[in-house]
Amino acid sequence: MASAWLIALAIVLVILAGLLVSAETAVGRVSRSRIEELRKEKQKSADRLLVLLDDRARYINVLLFLSTLATVAATVITGYVVVDILALGHQWTVGAALLLAVAVMVVISYVALGVAPRTLGRQHADRIAMASSGVIRGLAAFLGPITSLLIVLGNALTPGKGYREGPFASQAELRELVDLAEADDLIEDDERQMIHSVFELGDTHAREVMVPRTEMVVIERNKSLRQAVSLGLRSGFSRIPVIGESADDIVGVIYLKDLVRRSFDHREAEEEERVESLMREAFFVPDSKPVDELLKDMQSARVHLAIVVDEYGGTAGLVTIEDILEEIVGEIADEYDTEMPEVNELPGGSYRISSRMHIDDVAELLSIEIDADEEGIDTVLGLMAKRLGRVPIPGASITEDGFVFTAESTGGRRNRVNALRVDPVSSEIESEVS
C-alpha cells in the first residue's frame, strides 16, 4: 500500500516537473513585442507577464530550481520503490533493481520532461507564459533568495568569474538556435554571422574598433577656414578633430559642411576666421566602454564621431558609428576600393607598394638601410608618419635614402592611404624638369 502511494507521488512530481519545464521554456522564448501587442488588446495577464520579462533570468532560475527538485525527488522515490518491490520482495539484486529504476527514469525524463514539455513551451509560448505568470511571480517571491544563494555558491565553486544571474538563460542557447536555423535553411549564413556579431558587441570595447591616434587626421584650432576646407578635401574626411596644444588636447570637431556653408555665405571668412569659431563640441568616451553601449550613447547624443580617451585621459583614437556597424555587417567598401598587390613594379625603376608593407621588406626591395627596430615602426606608412610628424594624406611625400615616397591613393571608407609610389630621386627630378 505504501508503495502505491509513493508511485502516485512520483507520477505527480513528474507531471509537476513537466509543467515547470514547459513554463521555463515559454518564459525564455516569449517575445516582449508580442506581449505588448496583447496588452494593447486588453489581455489581463499581459501586464503581469511584462513585469516578469523585466527580470526574465531570475524567474527562469526559480523554475529550473523547482523542476530539478521535482525530478530528483521523483527519481529517488522511484529507485526506492523498485528496490523495495524487486530486491526485497522478489529476490532481485539491489544493483539490478537500481539499474531498472535508472532506465525507467531516463526514458520518463527524456520524454515527459525533455521533449514533450519543451515542445509545448515553444509551440504555445504566449499562452503558457501568460497563464503561469502569476504563479511564477509568487514562487519567485519565496524561492528567489534560495536560487540566488545557490548561484553564488555555484560561482564560488566554479573557476572563473561566473554569472551574477546564473548561466541558465544565456546567449549560448540563443546562439545554438541561430546555428540550427541556418542549418535548417531558415536563415542565410551571412544573416547568422550578423546575428552572432550583434551578440559579440557587448564583449567588444571601444579600443578594439577605434581608429588609433597614430592614424587620426587633426587640425589646429588657429588654422583658417580655407586651410580646414583644403585638409578636408585632401584627406576625404567630413569630420576632423580640432586640437589645441597637442593631440591629447582635443577641443572640438570641425564639420566640412559647416566650413563650406560659412565660406559660401561669406567669402572673406575663409581667410579671416579661425577653425575654433565653427568647431562643435567633441564627444568623449573611455576606451573600455562596451561597443553596444557606445552605439546607444552616440545615437542618443546624435553624434557620428567620438573621441576615445585612455585611462590617463590621453587621446587613444576616435570611433565613428560606421566603425561600429562594420563590427556587425563586416568591412564597408565603396566604389573606390580596389584590391592591389603588395608590390607593383613601374617603368623607370619606380614601384607602387602597399602602405602596410613591412619596412624590412621595403628595405630589401629597394636595397636601402632602414632598421625597423631602431625606427620603432613596422610599416612604410608608419615611416612616413614618423618623418612627417603627422598622419600622411594623399600628396604627402618624404625622401629616404635616394627614394621619394609619395602617398598616392586612398581606399576604404576611412580614406586611409593604402598605396605609396616610390621613385628614385633622379627620376623624380627629371620628371619635374620635363
C-alpha positions in Angstrom: 0.0 0.0 0.0 2.8 2.4 0.9 4.5 1.6 -2.5 1.3 2.6 -4.3 1.2 6.0 -2.6 4.9 6.5 -3.4 4.4 5.6 -7.1 1.5 8.1 -7.2 3.6 10.7 -5.6 6.4 10.1 -8.2 3.9 10.4 -11.0 2.6 13.7 -9.6 6.2 15.0 -9.3 7.0 14.1 -12.9 3.9 15.9 -14.1 4.8 18.9 -11.9 8.3 18.9 -13.3 7.0 18.7 -16.8 4.7 21.7 -16.2 7.7 23.7 -14.8 9.9 22.8 -17.7 7.1 23.9 -20.1 6.7 27.2 -18.3 10.5 27.7 -18.2 10.7 27.2 -22.0 7.8 29.5 -22.6 9.1 32.3 -20.5 12.6 32.0 -22.1 11.1 32.1 -25.6 8.2 34.5 -25.4 8.6 37.8 -27.3 8.2 41.1 -25.4 6.9 42.8 -28.5 4.2 40.1 -28.9 3.1 40.5 -25.2 3.0 44.3 -25.6 0.6 43.8 -28.6 -1.6 41.5 -26.4 -1.5 44.2 -23.7 -3.0 46.7 -26.1 -5.7 44.2 -26.8 -6.6 44.3 -23.1 -5.3 40.9 -22.2 -5.3 40.9 -18.3 -2.3 38.6 -17.8 -0.1 40.5 -20.3 0.7 43.2 -17.7 1.9 40.6 -15.2 4.0 38.9 -17.8 5.7 42.1 -18.9 6.8 42.7 -15.3 8.1 39.2 -15.3 10.0 39.8 -18.5 11.8 42.7 -17.0 13.8 40.2 -14.8 13.5 37.1 -17.0 16.6 35.4 -15.8 15.5 35.5 -12.1 12.2 33.7 -12.8 13.8 31.2 -15.2 16.2 30.3 -12.4 13.4 29.7 -10.0 11.6 27.4 -12.5 14.7 25.5 -13.2 15.3 25.0 -9.4 11.8 23.7 -8.8 11.9 21.4 -11.9 15.2 20.0 -10.8 13.9 19.4 -7.3 10.8 17.6 -8.5 12.8 15.5 -11.0 15.4 14.4 -8.4 12.6 13.7 -5.8 10.7 11.5 -8.4 13.9 9.7 -9.3 14.7 8.9 -5.6 11.2 7.7 -4.9 11.2 5.5 -8.0 14.5 4.0 -7.0 13.3 3.3 -3.5 10.0 1.7 -4.7 11.8 -0.5 -7.3 14.4 -1.7 -4.8 11.6 -2.3 -2.2 9.5 -4.4 -4.6 12.1 -6.2 -6.6 15.1 -6.6 -4.3 13.2 -7.3 -1.1 10.1 -8.9 -2.4 11.3 -10.8 -5.5 14.9 -11.6 -4.6 16.4 -9.3 -7.3 19.9 -7.9 -6.6 19.9 -4.3 -5.4 22.2 -3.4 -8.4 19.7 -4.9 -10.9 16.8 -3.1 -9.3 18.6 0.2 -9.3 19.6 -0.3 -12.9 16.0 -0.9 -13.9 14.9 2.3 -11.9 17.6 4.3 -13.7 16.4 3.0 -17.1 12.8 3.8 -16.3 13.6 7.3 -15.1 15.8 8.1 -18.1 13.0 7.2 -20.5 10.4 9.2 -18.5 12.7 12.2 -18.0 13.7 12.3 -21.7 10.1 12.1 -23.0 8.0 13.6 -20.2 10.5 16.2 -19.0 12.7 16.8 -22.1 10.8 16.5 -25.4 7.1 17.0 -24.6 7.1 20.0 -22.3 9.7 21.9 -24.2 7.8 21.3 -27.5 4.7 22.6 -25.9 6.5 25.6 -24.4 7.9 26.6 -27.8 4.6 26.0 -29.7 2.4 27.9 -27.2 4.9 30.2 -25.6 2.5 33.2 -25.3 -0.4 31.3 -23.7 1.6 29.2 -21.3 3.7 32.2 -20.2 0.7 34.4 -19.5 -1.2 31.6 -17.8 1.6 30.8 -15.5 3.0 34.3 -14.9 1.0 34.9 -11.6 2.1 31.5 -10.1 5.7 32.1 -11.2 5.9 35.5 -9.6 4.5 34.0 -6.4 7.1 31.2 -6.3 9.9 33.6 -7.1 8.9 35.8 -4.1 9.5 32.8 -1.7 12.3 30.9 -3.6 14.2 33.8 -5.2 16.6 34.2 -2.3 17.4 30.5 -2.3 18.2 30.3 -6.0 20.3 33.5 -5.7 22.3 31.9 -2.9 22.8 28.7 -4.9 24.0 30.7 -7.9 26.5 32.5 -5.6 27.6 29.1 -4.3 28.0 27.7 -7.8 30.0 30.7 -8.9 32.3 30.4 -5.9 33.0 26.7 -6.7 33.4 27.3 -10.4 36.8 28.6 -11.8 36.4 32.0 -13.4 34.2 35.0 -12.8 30.8 33.2 -13.2 27.4 34.8 -13.9 25.6 37.0 -11.5 22.2 35.9 -12.7 23.2 32.3 -13.4 24.2 30.7 -16.6 20.9 29.1 -17.4 19.3 31.8 -19.6 22.5 32.6 -21.5 23.3 33.8 -25.0 24.8 30.4 -25.8 21.4 28.8 -26.1 20.2 31.5 -28.5 23.4 31.2 -30.5 22.7 27.5 -30.8 19.2 28.3 -32.0 20.6 30.6 -34.6 23.1 28.0 -35.8 20.2 25.4 -36.0 18.1 27.9 -38.0 20.9 28.3 -40.5 21.4 24.6 -40.7 17.7 24.1 -41.5 17.9 26.8 -44.2 15.6 29.2 -42.3 18.2 31.9 -42.4 21.3 32.5 -44.7 24.8 32.1 -43.5 25.6 35.8 -43.7 22.5 36.5 -41.6 23.7 34.0 -39.0 27.1 35.7 -38.9 25.5 39.1 -38.5 23.4 37.9 -35.5 26.5 36.5 -33.9 28.2 39.8 -34.4 25.4 41.6 -32.6 25.9 39.2 -29.6 29.6 40.0 -29.6 29.1 43.8 -29.4 28.8 43.6 -25.7 32.1 41.8 -25.4 33.9 44.3 -27.7 35.3 47.6 -26.4 35.9 51.0 -28.0 39.6 50.4 -28.1 39.1 47.4 -30.4 37.2 49.3 -33.1 38.7 52.8 -32.9 40.9 54.5 -35.4 44.2 54.7 -33.4 45.7 58.1 -32.5 48.6 57.5 -34.9 46.1 57.4 -37.9 44.0 60.3 -36.8 43.9 63.4 -39.1 43.6 66.5 -37.0 43.7 70.3 -37.4 44.9 73.1 -35.1 42.3 75.4 -33.7 44.1 78.5 -35.1 44.1 77.4 -38.7 42.0 79.4 -41.2 38.7 78.0 -42.6 40.4 77.8 -46.0 43.1 75.5 -44.6 40.5 73.4 -43.0 38.5 73.0 -46.2 41.7 72.1 -48.0 42.5 69.5 -45.4 39.0 68.0 -45.6 39.1 67.7 -49.3 42.6 66.3 -49.5 42.0 63.8 -46.7 38.5 62.8 -47.7 37.1 63.2 -44.1 34.0 65.2 -43.4 34.6 65.5 -39.7 38.0 66.4 -38.3 39.0 66.7 -34.6 40.4 70.1 -33.6 43.4 70.2 -31.3 44.9 72.8 -29.1 48.5 72.3 -27.9 48.7 68.6 -28.9 46.7 65.5 -30.0 45.9 65.0 -26.3 44.2 68.3 -26.2 41.1 67.7 -28.3 39.0 70.9 -28.1 36.3 70.2 -30.6 35.3 68.7 -34.0 35.0 70.7 -37.3 32.4 69.6 -39.9 33.2 70.1 -43.6 29.6 71.1 -44.3 29.8 73.9 -41.7 33.0 75.1 -43.4 31.6 75.0 -46.9 28.4 76.8 -45.8 30.2 79.5 -44.0 32.7 80.0 -46.9 29.8 80.1 -49.4 27.8 82.7 -47.4 30.9 84.9 -46.5 33.8 84.5 -48.9 36.0 86.7 -46.7 35.6 84.3 -43.8 37.9 81.8 -45.5 40.9 83.8 -44.5 39.6 86.0 -41.7 38.0 83.4 -39.4 39.7 80.5 -37.5 38.6 76.9 -37.2 37.7 77.3 -33.5 34.9 79.7 -34.4 33.0 76.9 -36.2 34.0 73.8 -34.3 31.4 71.8 -32.5 31.7 70.2 -29.0 33.6 66.9 -29.0 32.0 63.7 -27.6 34.4 61.8 -25.4 34.2 58.1 -24.4 36.6 55.8 -22.4 38.4 53.2 -24.3 36.9 50.5 -22.1 33.3 51.3 -23.0 31.4 48.3 -24.5 30.5 48.9 -28.1 26.8 48.2 -27.7 26.5 50.9 -25.0 28.6 53.3 -27.1 26.3 52.9 -30.1 23.3 53.7 -27.9 25.0 56.8 -26.4 26.1 58.1 -29.8 22.5 57.6 -31.1 21.1 59.4 -28.1 23.6 62.3 -28.5 23.1 62.4 -32.3 26.8 62.3 -33.0 28.7 60.3 -35.6 32.2 60.7 -34.2 33.5 60.1 -30.6 37.0 60.8 -29.2 38.3 57.7 -27.3 40.4 58.5 -24.2 42.6 56.1 -22.3 42.8 55.6 -18.5 45.2 58.5 -18.2 43.0 61.0 -20.0 45.1 61.0 -23.2 43.7 60.6 -26.7 43.7 57.0 -27.7 41.9 57.4 -31.0 38.4 58.1 -32.5 35.5 55.9 -33.3 32.5 56.5 -35.7 29.1 54.9 -36.0 30.4 53.3 -39.2 33.2 51.7 -37.3 30.6 50.1 -35.0 28.4 49.0 -37.9 31.4 47.3 -39.5 31.6 45.0 -36.5 28.1 43.8 -37.4 28.0 43.8 -41.2 31.7 43.5 -41.9 34.0 45.8 -43.8 32.1 48.6 -45.6 33.8 49.1 -49.0 33.0 51.8 -51.5 33.3 52.3 -55.3 36.9 53.5 -54.9 38.1 50.3 -53.2 40.4 48.1 -55.3 42.5 45.2 -54.5 46.2 45.8 -55.2 49.3 43.7 -54.9 51.8 44.5 -52.2 54.4 45.4 -54.8 53.7 46.7 -58.4 56.8 47.4 -60.5 56.5 50.6 -62.6 58.8 51.9 -65.5 61.9 53.8 -64.7 62.8 51.8 -61.5 59.7 53.1 -59.7 57.3 51.0 -57.6 53.8 51.2 -56.2 53.7 49.5 -52.9 51.1 48.8 -50.2 51.2 51.3 -47.3 51.0 48.2 -44.9 54.2 46.7 -46.4 56.7 45.9 -43.6 59.6 48.3 -43.5 62.1 45.4 -43.6 60.6 44.2 -46.9 60.7 47.7 -48.3 64.4 48.0 -47.4 65.1 44.6 -49.1 63.2 45.6 -52.2 65.0 49.0 -52.6 68.3 47.8 -51.2 68.4 50.6 -48.7 69.2 50.7 -45.0 66.2 51.1 -42.7 66.1 49.3 -39.3 62.5 48.7 -38.2 63.6 48.1 -34.6 65.7 51.2 -34.5 63.0 53.3 -36.0 60.3 51.8 -33.7 57.9 51.3 -36.6 56.6 48.3 -38.6 55.1 49.6 -41.9 56.2 52.0 -44.6 53.2 54.2 -43.8 54.5 54.4 -40.2 57.9 55.5 -41.5 56.2 58.4 -43.4 54.2 59.4 -40.4 57.3 59.5 -38.3 59.3 61.6 -40.8 56.4 64.0 -41.4 55.3 64.2 -37.7 51.7 63.8 -38.7 49.4 61.3 -40.5 50.1 61.2 -44.2 47.4 62.2 -46.6 47.4 61.9 -50.4 50.2 64.0 -52.0 52.4 63.9 -48.9 56.0 62.8 -49.6 59.3 62.1 -47.9 62.8 61.5 -49.3 64.6 58.5 -47.8 68.0 57.1 -48.9 67.7 58.2 -52.5 64.0 57.5 -53.0 60.9 59.7 -52.8 57.9 58.1 -51.1 54.6 59.7 -52.1 51.2 58.9 -50.6 49.3 58.4 -53.9 45.9 57.0 -53.2 43.3 56.3 -50.6 41.0 53.3 -50.2 38.2 52.2 -47.9 35.5 54.1 -46.0 38.1 55.6 -43.6 40.0 57.2 -46.6 43.3 55.8 -45.4 46.4 55.9 -47.6 46.6 52.4 -49.0 49.3 52.8 -51.5 52.6 54.6 -51.9 54.6 55.5 -55.1 58.3 55.1 -54.7 60.5 56.9 -57.2 64.3 57.2 -57.4 65.3 60.8 -56.6 66.9 61.2 -60.0 63.8 60.2 -61.9 61.8 62.4 -59.6 64.0 65.4 -60.5 63.8 64.5 -64.3 60.1 64.4 -64.2 59.9 67.8 -62.6 62.3 69.3 -65.2 60.4 67.8 -68.1 
